[in-house]
Amino acid sequence: MDSYTSFSYVYDTFMDQEPYDEWADRVCDYLEKYGLPRSEKSGSEENIVVDLGCGTGKLTQIMADKGFDMIGVDLSPDMLSIAQERKIESGRDILYTLQDMRDFELYGAAGAMISVGDSVNYLIGDGDLEDMFRCVYRGLLPGGVFVFDFKTIHLYRDVIGDRTIAEDRGDCAFIWDNYYDPETCINEYDLAVFVQEDGGDGTIYRRFDEVHQQRGYTPEQLREAAEKAGLEWTAMQDADTAREADEQTERVMAAVRRPL
C-alpha cells in the first residue's frame, strides 16, 4: 500500500500544529553558521537550497519567502500536486521534482540542502542512508551544507511505540496505530483517514487506509553513513529545544558539509 496518497490531501490539516516557522529559523541559523556565504548575484548556485522530502511544500515556501532559490524533491505525486498549487498561489519561482531522495539528480549544484519533518526516517533499508548522503555529496557545491532532522529510537520505542493516536477535526479524522519492532527499530503505523463528503441524502465519511514505516536511528548511525559518503559531520542539537541532544531527545537536527 502506497504512503502519502489519500492522506496527502488532509496532511496539512493534521500537521497545522507543527512549528514550520521555527524549523525554518533554525535551518537558516545552521545555513548561516556552517554553510556557504550567499551570493549577491541573483540565481547563483550558492543561493540554491534543495528541500528533500518536501511534501506539500510548506517549508519550501517559507524558505522561498526568505529569499532562497528553492528546489523541492519528493517521491509522492499527490504531495507534490499540493505543493505545486501552493506555489501557483504564492507566485514564487520554485522547482518541484518527483524523485527519490536515495537516488536524485540536479541540473547543476546547490549551495545547501535541507530535510525537515523526519523524511530521513522513511529510509528504512540497509544502505538507504548512505545512498542518500552520496546523492547529497554529488549535488552540493564544495563547502555546501546539508541540514536535516530525524526522530530517535527513544521516540519510537518509549513515546509512540505500540500506541494508538486518534484525532477528530470535524470534517476529517484519523486513527493511527503504531507497532514498534525493537530488533529492526522500524515503527509501522496503520493509518485510517475519514474524510467528510456530501452523500446526497446526508453527510458521509469516506475511509482511506495507508501503511507507513519509519526507522529510528542513532546520531552515530547517521554520522557513519554521512562520513562513508564523504561528508563531514558538523553539528547536532535537540531539534525541539535547540539544546544539546541527549538520551531523552525525540528529534535531532544535524548538519553535514561537503569538504572544500
C-alpha atoms as a printed R data frame, in Angstrom:
    type eleno elety resid chain resno       x      y       z
1   ATOM     1    CA   MET     A     1   0.000  0.000   0.000
2   ATOM     2    CA   ASP     A     2   1.456  3.367  -1.046
3   ATOM     3    CA   SER     A     3   2.111  6.052   1.556
4   ATOM     4    CA   TYR     A     4   1.044  9.660   1.123
5   ATOM     5    CA   THR     A     5  -1.715  9.135  -1.411
6   ATOM     6    CA   SER     A     6  -5.137  9.931   0.092
7   ATOM     7    CA   PHE     A     7  -3.532 11.179   3.322
8   ATOM     8    CA   SER     A     8  -1.751 13.873   1.307
9   ATOM     9    CA   TYR     A     9  -4.962 15.842   0.924
10  ATOM    10    CA   VAL     A    10  -5.557 16.163   4.673
11  ATOM    11    CA   TYR     A    11  -1.878 16.204   5.669
12  ATOM    12    CA   ASP     A    12  -1.685 19.962   6.216
13  ATOM    13    CA   THR     A    13  -4.882 19.879   8.270
14  ATOM    14    CA   PHE     A    14  -3.423 17.441  10.783
15  ATOM    15    CA   MET     A    15   0.064 18.996  10.696
16  ATOM    16    CA   ASP     A    16  -1.129 22.545  11.395
17  ATOM    17    CA   GLN     A    17   0.445 22.470  14.867
18  ATOM    18    CA   GLU     A    18   3.926 21.717  13.531
19  ATOM    19    CA   PRO     A    19   6.288 24.689  14.074
20  ATOM    20    CA   TYR     A    20   7.353 25.203  10.449
21  ATOM    21    CA   ASP     A    21   8.426 28.809  11.042
22  ATOM    22    CA   GLU     A    22  10.619 27.751  13.962
23  ATOM    23    CA   TRP     A    23  12.107 24.941  11.897
24  ATOM    24    CA   ALA     A    24  12.861 27.380   9.094
25  ATOM    25    CA   ASP     A    25  14.547 29.800  11.503
26  ATOM    26    CA   ARG     A    26  16.739 27.031  12.936
27  ATOM    27    CA   VAL     A    27  17.613 25.773   9.482
28  ATOM    28    CA   CYS     A    28  18.600 29.303   8.483
29  ATOM    29    CA   ASP     A    29  20.760 29.612  11.599
30  ATOM    30    CA   TYR     A    30  22.585 26.448  10.563
31  ATOM    31    CA   LEU     A    31  22.977 27.629   6.976
32  ATOM    32    CA   GLU     A    32  24.371 30.979   8.111
33  ATOM    33    CA   LYS     A    33  26.747 29.425  10.633
34  ATOM    34    CA   TYR     A    34  28.020 26.419   8.692
35  ATOM    35    CA   GLY     A    35  27.101 26.956   5.030
36  ATOM    36    CA   LEU     A    36  28.445 28.910   2.105
37  ATOM    37    CA   PRO     A    37  28.068 32.701   2.046
38  ATOM    38    CA   ARG     A    38  25.047 33.726  -0.006
39  ATOM    39    CA   SER     A    39  25.883 35.354  -3.297
40  ATOM    40    CA   GLU     A    40  24.795 38.866  -4.138
41  ATOM    41    CA   LYS     A    41  24.154 37.649  -7.663
42  ATOM    42    CA   SER     A    42  20.557 36.546  -8.220
43  ATOM    43    CA   GLY     A    43  20.196 32.940  -9.384
44  ATOM    44    CA   SER     A    44  23.685 31.862  -8.321
45  ATOM    45    CA   GLU     A    45  24.266 28.269  -7.223
46  ATOM    46    CA   GLU     A    46  25.222 29.393  -3.703
47  ATOM    47    CA   ASN     A    47  21.643 30.586  -3.182
48  ATOM    48    CA   ILE     A    48  20.013 27.337  -4.314
49  ATOM    49    CA   VAL     A    49  18.560 25.226  -1.476
50  ATOM    50    CA   VAL     A    50  17.142 21.761  -2.157
51  ATOM    51    CA   ASP     A    51  14.356 20.554   0.145
52  ATOM    52    CA   LEU     A    52  14.486 16.742   0.278
53  ATOM    53    CA   GLY     A    53  11.168 15.110   1.164
54  ATOM    54    CA   CYS     A    54   9.491 18.476   0.682
55  ATOM    55    CA   GLY     A    55   5.945 17.055   0.922
56  ATOM    56    CA   THR     A    56   3.272 19.697   0.367
57  ATOM    57    CA   GLY     A    57   5.930 22.395   0.155
58  ATOM    58    CA   LYS     A    58   5.097 24.256   3.333
59  ATOM    59    CA   LEU     A    59   8.708 24.638   4.495
60  ATOM    60    CA   THR     A    60   9.880 25.097   0.904
61  ATOM    61    CA   GLN     A    61   7.539 28.063   0.607
62  ATOM    62    CA   ILE     A    62   8.774 29.635   3.847
63  ATOM    63    CA   MET     A    63  12.386 29.292   2.705
64  ATOM    64    CA   ALA     A    64  11.498 30.848  -0.658
65  ATOM    65    CA   ASP     A    65   9.911 33.751   1.220
66  ATOM    66    CA   LYS     A    66  13.259 34.203   2.971
67  ATOM    67    CA   GLY     A    67  14.937 34.739  -0.388
68  ATOM    68    CA   PHE     A    68  16.402 31.341  -1.222
69  ATOM    69    CA   ASP     A    69  16.099 29.787  -4.689
70  ATOM    70    CA   MET     A    70  14.220 26.623  -3.789
71  ATOM    71    CA   ILE     A    71  14.005 23.171  -5.344
72  ATOM    72    CA   GLY     A    72  11.652 20.626  -3.783
73  ATOM    73    CA   VAL     A    73  12.195 16.881  -4.138
74  ATOM    74    CA   ASP     A    74   9.601 14.296  -3.113
75  ATOM    75    CA   LEU     A    75   8.524 10.760  -4.031
76  ATOM    76    CA   SER     A    76   4.764 11.349  -3.684
77  ATOM    77    CA   PRO     A    77   2.958 12.770  -6.746
78  ATOM    78    CA   ASP     A    78  -0.012 13.656  -4.538
79  ATOM    79    CA   MET     A    79   2.087 15.679  -2.101
80  ATOM    80    CA   LEU     A    80   3.844 17.454  -4.976
81  ATOM    81    CA   SER     A    81   0.494 18.283  -6.566
82  ATOM    82    CA   ILE     A    82  -0.452 20.213  -3.428
83  ATOM    83    CA   ALA     A    83   2.990 21.846  -3.315
84  ATOM    84    CA   GLN     A    84   2.529 22.964  -6.907
85  ATOM    85    CA   GLU     A    85  -0.847 24.515  -6.066
86  ATOM    86    CA   ARG     A    86   0.754 26.376  -3.156
87  ATOM    87    CA   LYS     A    87   3.488 27.616  -5.477
88  ATOM    88    CA   ILE     A    88   0.983 28.931  -8.037
89  ATOM    89    CA   GLU     A    89  -0.997 30.738  -5.355
90  ATOM    90    CA   SER     A    90   2.128 32.395  -3.971
91  ATOM    91    CA   GLY     A    91   3.685 33.287  -7.309
92  ATOM    92    CA   ARG     A    92   7.060 32.031  -6.091
93  ATOM    93    CA   ASP     A    93   9.500 30.553  -8.619
94  ATOM    94    CA   ILE     A    94  10.003 27.116  -7.015
95  ATOM    95    CA   LEU     A    95  11.006 23.992  -8.936
96  ATOM    96    CA   TYR     A    96   9.374 20.760  -7.763
97  ATOM    97    CA   THR     A    97  10.667 17.417  -8.990
98  ATOM    98    CA   LEU     A    98   9.401 13.860  -8.488
99  ATOM    99    CA   GLN     A    99  12.451 11.929  -7.320
100 ATOM   100    CA   ASP     A   100  13.597  9.508  -4.635
101 ATOM   101    CA   MET     A   101  15.899 11.125  -2.066
102 ATOM   102    CA   ARG     A   102  18.036  7.975  -2.251
103 ATOM   103    CA   ASP     A   103  18.612  8.463  -5.983
104 ATOM   104    CA   PHE     A   104  18.143 12.029  -7.168
105 ATOM   105    CA   GLU     A   105  19.995 14.270  -9.585
106 ATOM   106    CA   LEU     A   106  20.156 18.029 -10.029
107 ATOM   107    CA   TYR     A   107  20.790 20.071 -13.138
108 ATOM   108    CA   GLY     A   108  23.876 21.638 -11.629
109 ATOM   109    CA   ALA     A   109  24.825 22.072  -7.984
110 ATOM   110    CA   ALA     A   110  23.283 23.635  -4.892
111 ATOM   111    CA   GLY     A   111  24.703 25.695  -2.067
112 ATOM   112    CA   ALA     A   112  22.668 23.818   0.539
113 ATOM   113    CA   MET     A   113  20.143 21.074   1.109
114 ATOM   114    CA   ILE     A   114  17.606 20.613   3.878
115 ATOM   115    CA   SER     A   115  15.241 17.870   5.055
116 ATOM   116    CA   VAL     A   116  12.867 18.618   7.918
117 ATOM   117    CA   GLY     A   117   9.875 16.694   9.257
118 ATOM   118    CA   ASP     A   118  11.520 13.254   9.716
119 ATOM   119    CA   SER     A   119  11.725 12.422   5.994
120 ATOM   120    CA   VAL     A   120  15.055 10.734   6.732
121 ATOM   121    CA   ASN     A   121  13.240  8.187   8.943
122 ATOM   122    CA   TYR     A   122  11.403  6.881   5.883
123 ATOM   123    CA   LEU     A   123  14.737  5.468   4.712
124 ATOM   124    CA   ILE     A   124  14.347  2.066   6.326
125 ATOM   125    CA   GLY     A   125  16.560 -0.205   4.213
126 ATOM   126    CA   ASP     A   126  20.169 -1.075   4.940
127 ATOM   127    CA   GLY     A   127  22.273  1.256   2.835
128 ATOM   128    CA   ASP     A   128  19.486  3.804   2.279
129 ATOM   129    CA   LEU     A   129  21.148  6.459   4.409
130 ATOM   130    CA   GLU     A   130  24.467  6.140   2.616
131 ATOM   131    CA   ASP     A   131  22.712  6.247  -0.774
132 ATOM   132    CA   MET     A   132  21.014  9.496   0.200
133 ATOM   133    CA   PHE     A   133  24.196 11.049   1.530
134 ATOM   134    CA   ARG     A   134  26.068 10.132  -1.662
135 ATOM   135    CA   CYS     A   135  23.433 11.951  -3.696
136 ATOM   136    CA   VAL     A   136  23.741 14.909  -1.334
137 ATOM   137    CA   TYR     A   137  27.518 14.904  -1.771
138 ATOM   138    CA   ARG     A   138  27.209 14.904  -5.559
139 ATOM   139    CA   GLY     A   139  24.616 17.685  -5.543
140 ATOM   140    CA   LEU     A   140  26.333 20.112  -3.152
141 ATOM   141    CA   LEU     A   141  28.919 22.692  -4.044
142 ATOM   142    CA   PRO     A   142  32.208 22.240  -2.162
143 ATOM   143    CA   GLY     A   143  31.619 23.761   1.262
144 ATOM   144    CA   GLY     A   144  27.853 23.302   0.895
145 ATOM   145    CA   VAL     A   145  25.879 22.102   3.916
146 ATOM   146    CA   PHE     A   146  23.008 19.656   4.376
147 ATOM   147    CA   VAL     A   147  20.731 20.371   7.368
148 ATOM   148    CA   PHE     A   148  18.292 17.629   8.355
149 ATOM   149    CA   ASP     A   149  16.324 16.258  11.268
150 ATOM   150    CA   PHE     A   150  15.416 12.732  12.326
151 ATOM   151    CA   LYS     A   151  13.362 11.037  15.004
152 ATOM   152    CA   THR     A   152  15.280  8.983  17.551
153 ATOM   153    CA   ILE     A   153  14.910  5.394  18.683
154 ATOM   154    CA   HIS     A   154  13.826  6.767  22.070
155 ATOM   155    CA   LEU     A   155  10.797  8.431  20.472
156 ATOM   156    CA   TYR     A   156   9.619  5.321  18.661
157 ATOM   157    CA   ARG     A   157  10.417  2.857  21.433
158 ATOM   158    CA   ASP     A   158   9.417  4.822  24.537
159 ATOM   159    CA   VAL     A   159   6.966  7.510  23.430
160 ATOM   160    CA   ILE     A   160   4.791  6.452  20.494
161 ATOM   161    CA   GLY     A   161   5.592  2.771  20.014
162 ATOM   162    CA   ASP     A   162   2.609  0.371  20.332
163 ATOM   163    CA   ARG     A   163   0.190  3.240  20.948
164 ATOM   164    CA   THR     A   164  -2.950  4.322  19.157
165 ATOM   165    CA   ILE     A   165  -3.362  8.001  18.340
166 ATOM   166    CA   ALA     A   166  -6.666  9.432  17.139
167 ATOM   167    CA   GLU     A   167  -7.764 12.921  16.190
168 ATOM   168    CA   ASP     A   168 -11.073 14.370  15.009
169 ATOM   169    CA   ARG     A   169 -11.157 17.690  13.141
170 ATOM   170    CA   GLY     A   170 -14.861 17.636  12.299
171 ATOM   171    CA   ASP     A   171 -14.647 17.323   8.527
172 ATOM   172    CA   CYS     A   172 -11.873 14.733   8.758
173 ATOM   173    CA   ALA     A   173 -10.400 12.358  11.333
174 ATOM   174    CA   PHE     A   174  -7.705  9.723  11.619
175 ATOM   175    CA   ILE     A   175  -6.771  6.678  13.684
176 ATOM   176    CA   TRP     A   176  -3.063  5.910  13.827
177 ATOM   177    CA   ASP     A   177  -1.976  2.515  15.241
178 ATOM   178    CA   ASN     A   178   1.766  2.187  15.978
179 ATOM   179    CA   TYR     A   179   3.746 -1.049  16.084
180 ATOM   180    CA   TYR     A   180   7.423 -0.809  17.017
181 ATOM   181    CA   ASP     A   181   9.899 -3.626  16.326
182 ATOM   182    CA   PRO     A   182  12.901 -3.296  18.693
183 ATOM   183    CA   GLU     A   183  15.026 -5.639  16.550
184 ATOM   184    CA   THR     A   184  14.772 -3.629  13.338
185 ATOM   185    CA   CYS     A   185  13.995 -0.266  15.017
186 ATOM   186    CA   ILE     A   186  11.180  0.093  12.471
187 ATOM   187    CA   ASN     A   187   7.938  1.707  13.554
188 ATOM   188    CA   GLU     A   188   4.960  0.760  11.391
189 ATOM   189    CA   TYR     A   189   1.779  2.712  11.671
190 ATOM   190    CA   ASP     A   190  -1.513  1.750  10.138
191 ATOM   191    CA   LEU     A   191  -3.369  4.913   9.261
192 ATOM   192    CA   ALA     A   192  -7.123  5.123   8.739
193 ATOM   193    CA   VAL     A   193  -8.335  8.502   7.473
194 ATOM   194    CA   PHE     A   194 -12.005  9.521   7.405
195 ATOM   195    CA   VAL     A   195 -12.936 12.446   5.150
196 ATOM   196    CA   GLN     A   196 -16.359 14.091   5.173
197 ATOM   197    CA   GLU     A   197 -18.253 14.085   1.885
198 ATOM   198    CA   ASP     A   198 -21.716 15.004   0.695
199 ATOM   199    CA   GLY     A   199 -23.656 11.774   0.321
200 ATOM   200    CA   GLY     A   200 -26.699 13.357  -1.307
201 ATOM   201    CA   ASP     A   201 -29.116 12.300   1.413
202 ATOM   202    CA   GLY     A   202 -26.745 13.465   4.113
203 ATOM   203    CA   THR     A   203 -23.136 13.642   5.231
204 ATOM   204    CA   ILE     A   204 -20.972 10.547   4.856
205 ATOM   205    CA   TYR     A   205 -17.370  9.815   5.741
206 ATOM   206    CA   ARG     A   206 -15.149  8.080   3.207
207 ATOM   207    CA   ARG     A   207 -12.377  5.921   4.686
208 ATOM   208    CA   PHE     A   208  -8.854  5.703   3.282
209 ATOM   209    CA   ASP     A   209  -6.147  3.376   4.598
210 ATOM   210    CA   GLU     A   210  -2.384  3.712   4.347
211 ATOM   211    CA   VAL     A   211   0.576  1.920   5.929
212 ATOM   212    CA   HIS     A   212   3.693  3.923   6.800
213 ATOM   213    CA   GLN     A   213   7.047  2.668   8.047
214 ATOM   214    CA   GLN     A   214   9.778  4.723   9.676
215 ATOM   215    CA   ARG     A   215  13.074  3.639  11.188
216 ATOM   216    CA   GLY     A   216  14.638  5.069  14.303
217 ATOM   217    CA   TYR     A   217  18.319  5.971  14.102
218 ATOM   218    CA   THR     A   218  21.055  6.966  16.492
219 ATOM   219    CA   PRO     A   219  23.224 10.009  15.727
220 ATOM   220    CA   GLU     A   220  26.157  7.612  15.408
221 ATOM   221    CA   GLN     A   221  24.429  5.750  12.566
222 ATOM   222    CA   LEU     A   222  23.747  8.980  10.701
223 ATOM   223    CA   ARG     A   223  27.292 10.177  11.217
224 ATOM   224    CA   GLU     A   224  28.812  6.915   9.992
225 ATOM   225    CA   ALA     A   225  26.674  6.909   6.837
226 ATOM   226    CA   ALA     A   226  27.460 10.564   6.103
227 ATOM   227    CA   GLU     A   227  31.196 10.095   6.535
228 ATOM   228    CA   LYS     A   228  31.187  6.997   4.313
229 ATOM   229    CA   ALA     A   229  29.666  9.196   1.621
230 ATOM   230    CA   GLY     A   230  32.495 11.718   2.017
231 ATOM   231    CA   LEU     A   231  30.651 14.325   4.086
232 ATOM   232    CA   GLU     A   232  31.868 15.972   7.290
233 ATOM   233    CA   TRP     A   233  29.685 15.768  10.408
234 ATOM   234    CA   THR     A   234  29.414 19.394  11.520
235 ATOM   235    CA   ALA     A   235  26.783 19.979  14.216
236 ATOM   236    CA   MET     A   236  23.913 18.404  16.136
237 ATOM   237    CA   GLN     A   237  21.281 19.555  18.654
238 ATOM   238    CA   ASP     A   238  17.880 18.716  20.062
239 ATOM   239    CA   ALA     A   239  15.525 19.906  17.319
240 ATOM   240    CA   ASP     A   240  12.767 20.846  19.751
241 ATOM   241    CA   THR     A   241  14.778 22.709  22.389
242 ATOM   242    CA   ALA     A   242  17.901 23.793  20.455
243 ATOM   243    CA   ARG     A   243  19.925 22.401  23.366
244 ATOM   244    CA   GLU     A   244  22.485 19.612  23.318
245 ATOM   245    CA   ALA     A   245  20.935 16.294  22.306
246 ATOM   246    CA   ASP     A   246  20.788 13.592  24.986
247 ATOM   247    CA   GLU     A   247  19.124 10.237  25.652
248 ATOM   248    CA   GLN     A   248  15.718 11.907  26.071
249 ATOM   249    CA   THR     A   249  15.885 13.755  22.764
250 ATOM   250    CA   GLU     A   250  12.989 12.825  20.494
251 ATOM   251    CA   ARG     A   251  14.082 14.644  17.356
252 ATOM   252    CA   VAL     A   252  17.629 15.632  16.372
253 ATOM   253    CA   MET     A   253  18.660 18.382  13.986
254 ATOM   254    CA   ALA     A   254  22.090 17.927  12.424
255 ATOM   255    CA   ALA     A   255  24.311 19.384   9.731
256 ATOM   256    CA   VAL     A   256  26.902 17.799   7.450
257 ATOM   257    CA   ARG     A   257  29.138 19.539   4.953
258 ATOM   258    CA   ARG     A   258  30.810 18.657   1.684
259 ATOM   259    CA   PRO     A   259  34.507 19.420   2.209
260 ATOM   260    CA   LEU     A   260  36.095 22.303   0.290
